[in-house]
């Protein structure tokens, strides 16, 4: 058994799906609808928001659809003049655009066995499920379409985007199903490559002007991932919600500790410096990769830990907004 797939035995001893810290329930994700406010993914952000400044221009907002060509009228924006048509007709023409009625948002929700870890409060897999729920409800409240790729170590479930409450519920059910399948059984083999498979699939589905939200702990990111992210970032916005547990950042020298999922147990000697360093280095490598990609592609990075309420962390990072503000 791996320490990354277990939570501290001193916190909880029951892995019944009814335990909200270890497994998430559909009714809990439904109730998060009322907490999906106070933040926005729009380019215009408060100064403290992770979407402000350097990242602001990367977020496109809604796209524009070409509607018609018509004669130039006083007051029209000269940047919309169609010079080819103007030269051919010898009369100024402008291109008229209308704002798209909605925007497509794709959620990539990681429910692999590596997410089945948490030292306090909740598992990383539970945090990822809550982030997905809050994002989906926020998108729907803004009148936009939401779809998802929910993946574990063996499969990827694709929920096509649509603007309806039923579609959000469908996404949440997929998240709950995969969340409840998590355990520490040796038969459940970690598959880091599944993250790249999900990125490859969404890079085909998200053609242009979509917002792609990657919700993961980053396990499995490698040079191949960079290729898919490059493809996505060329014509879409990408936002990463990096899920982590504070214990991953700094494993304390607390002697022998027991890790458990409620059934099996693992005892580790945390006074062993090599063990602590290996644990910390593995986390720092994932974080460095994500931070590097964030800088290179101007991808906003939202770091979320397992020990604080998810809605509060999202609002703190994305900026406080009135609930009536557009997505």
N, C-alpha and C positions, 0 to 999 in steps of 0.2 A: 504493500500500500504506500502511496505517496503522500507526503505532507501537504502537497498542493491540493489534494482532493479531499481533505478532511478539515473539520472545524474543531476547535479546542474542546476537550471533554469537560472542562470546567464550566463551559457556557451552557451546553445543552446535551441531553442524553437520549433524545427521542427524534427519530427521523421519520415520524408519521407525517404524511403529506399535509396534515392539518396544522403543523407547526409552521407559522409564517416566516420564521427566521431561516428555515432550511428549505421549505418548499412554498411556492406561491399558489394562491387560490384565485379562481376566476372572479369571484365576487369582490375580492380585494382589488383586483385590477380594474373592475368596473367602477368601484368607488373613487378611484383616482381621477375619474372624469371631472370631479368637482375641485381638484387641485391642479388641473392643467391650465393654469392662467398665471399672469404676472411675469411672463417672459415672451420674447418674440425672436424669430429668426430673420427679421427684416434687416437690411443694411444699416438703417439709421438706429444707432444704439447709444445708451448712456456711456459715459467715458470709461466706466469700470467694466463694461461688458467685454467678454472675450471676442465678440464680433465687431468691436469698434476699431477705429484706426486702420492698421495694416490689413485687417481681414475684411473691412467693410466693403471694399470694391469687389471682393471675390463673391459676395452673395448677390445674386442677380435679381432677387425678388421674382415677380411674375414676368413671364415672357411677353413678347408682342407678336401679334398676328398681322400680316399684311392684309389690308381690306380692299383698297382701290387706288387708282391713279386719278387725280383731278387737277383742274387748272389752279395755278397758284393764286392765292388771295392775300391781300395785305394782312400782315400779322402772322402768316404761316412761318414756321421755323425753316429757315433757308437750308438747314442741314438735311431736310427731308426732300429737297429738290432732286428729281430724277434727271440727271444731266443728259443721259442718252436720249430719253424721250423728248426732253426740251430741245436738244440739238436737231432731232429729226423733225419735229413739228414746228420749230421756230417759235414756240410759245412755252412759257414756263409751266412745268407740271410738278406736282409734289406727290410723294407716296404717303398714303394715309394708313396708319396703324391703329389697331385697337388692342387693349390689354387683354391677355388671356384670362378667361373666366376662372380658371383654376390652375393649380400647379401640382405636379406629381411628386410625392415624397416616398422614397423607398427606405424602409428600416431593415438593417441587417442585424439580426438578434442572435448572439452567441449563447448557446446552451450546451456547450461541450463539457466533458468531464472535468477539464481544468478549471471551469467556472464554479465547480462544486467545492468551494473553499470559503471559509470565513472564520475569523477569530472572535468576533463579537457581533451581536445584533442580527446579522443576516449574511447569507451566502452571496458571492459575487453573481451567481446565476439569478438570484432573487432581485438584486439591484438592477441587473440587465433587463429583467422582465418588467420592473417598475418604470424604468426609463422608456422602454418601448411603449408601455401603456400611456404614460403621460404625453409622450410625443404624438402618438396616434390620436388621442383625444384632442390635443391642441390643434393638430392639422385639420381634423374634422370640424372643429369649432370655427375655423377660418374659412371653411367652404372649399378646402382643397382635397385632392385625392390622396389616399394613403394605401400603400401596398407593403409587402414584407417578404423577406427571405429569412426564415427561422431555421437554424441549422444546429445539429449536434455532431457527434463524431462519425455518424454513419449515413445521414441523409440531410437533404435541404428541402424544406417545404416552401413552395412559392405561393403567396397569396396575391393575385393580381390587384392593382390599385383601383380603388373606387371611392366615391364620396358618399358613404352611408354608415350608419351606426352598425348595421349588420356586418359590414366589411371589417370594422374595427373589432367587433366581437370575434369574428372568424380568425383574425390575427392573434388575438389574445388566447383563444382556445389552442391554437398551434403552439404558442409559447408555453402555456400551462402543460400541455401534453408532453412536450420535450423536457420541461422542467421536472415533472414528476417521474420521468424515466431515469433521472440522474441518481447514481449511487456510487459506492466505492468498490463495487464488485470487481475482482481481477478480470472478469470477462468483458468489462467495459473498457475497451482499449482506446487510449488517447489518439486522436488523429489531427495533428497540427495542420495538415494540408487542406483540411475541410474549409478553413478560412479563405484560402486562395480560390477554392472552387466556388465559394459564395461570391467573392469579389469578381471572378471571371463571369459568373452568371449575371450579376447585376450590371456589369459593364456592357453587356449585350442588351439588357432590358431597358436601362436608363439611357435613352438616345440623346436627349438634349434638354437643357433647362429644368432638370429635375434636382431635387435635394436628396442626397444619399446620406443617411445617418448610420454610421458603423458603430455598433454597440458591442464591445468586446474587451477582453483583457490583453489582447494583442499577441497571444501565443500562436506562433506559426508565421508571423510576418517575416518576409525574406525578400531577396531581390526580385523574385517573381511577382510578389505583391505590388512592388513599385510600378511594374508595367501596367497592371490593371488599374491602379490608382491614377496613374498618368492618363490613361484612356478616359477614366471617369471625369477627372478634373478638367479636361479639355473643353467639355461642353456642359458640365453640370457643376453644382456646388456639392462639396463633401464636408461633412462634419463628423468628428470622431468623439465618441463617449468612451473614455478609457476607464474601465472598471478595475479597482484594485482594493486590496485589504491592507491596512496599516502594518500588519505583521510581515507582509512581503517586503516592505521597505526596510524594516529593521527588526530582525528576529532577536529578542532579548536573550542575554546569557542568564537564563533562569533555571539552569540545571536540567533535570530530566522532566520532560513534559509529555503528556499523553494527548494524542489527537484521535478523534473518534467521529464516526458518522451516526452513532447511536447503536451500532451493532459491532463492527470491527474496531480494533484499537491499534494504534502505533505509538510506541514510546521512542522519543528522540532525546539525545543528550545535547541540549542547546548550549552547554558550556564549551562544546567543541567548536573552535573558531573556524575550522575549515567548513563545517556544516553551515554555520551562520553566514560566512562569506559566499558560499555557493548559492545559498538561498537568496541573498541580497543581490549578487551579480546577475542571477537569472532575471530578477525583476528589473534591474537597471538596464539590462540589454533590451528588454521589451520597451521600456519607457524611452530610452534613447532613440530607438528606431522610430517610434511614433512621433516624438518631438522633432526628429530630423525630417520626417515626411511632412509634418505640419508646417515647418519653416519653408521647405522646398516648394510645396504646392499651395501655400497660403491656406491651409486647412485649419479651421478653428478646432482647438483641442479642449474638450470638456473632461476634466479629471474628476471622477466620482468614487468616493470610498464607501465601504460597507458599514461604517459606524455612525453615519449621519443621515437624517431623513432625506430621501431623494428629491422631493419637490423643492425643499429649501436650497439644496446644492445647485439645482438647475437654475432657480431664480437668481441665486447669488452670482452665478457665472454669466448668465445671459442677460441680466439686467431686469430691474423691476419695471413692469408696465401695467397699465390698467387692463383689466380683464376684457374690456371692449375693444382693445387695439387689434388691428388686423395681424394675421400671421406673417 
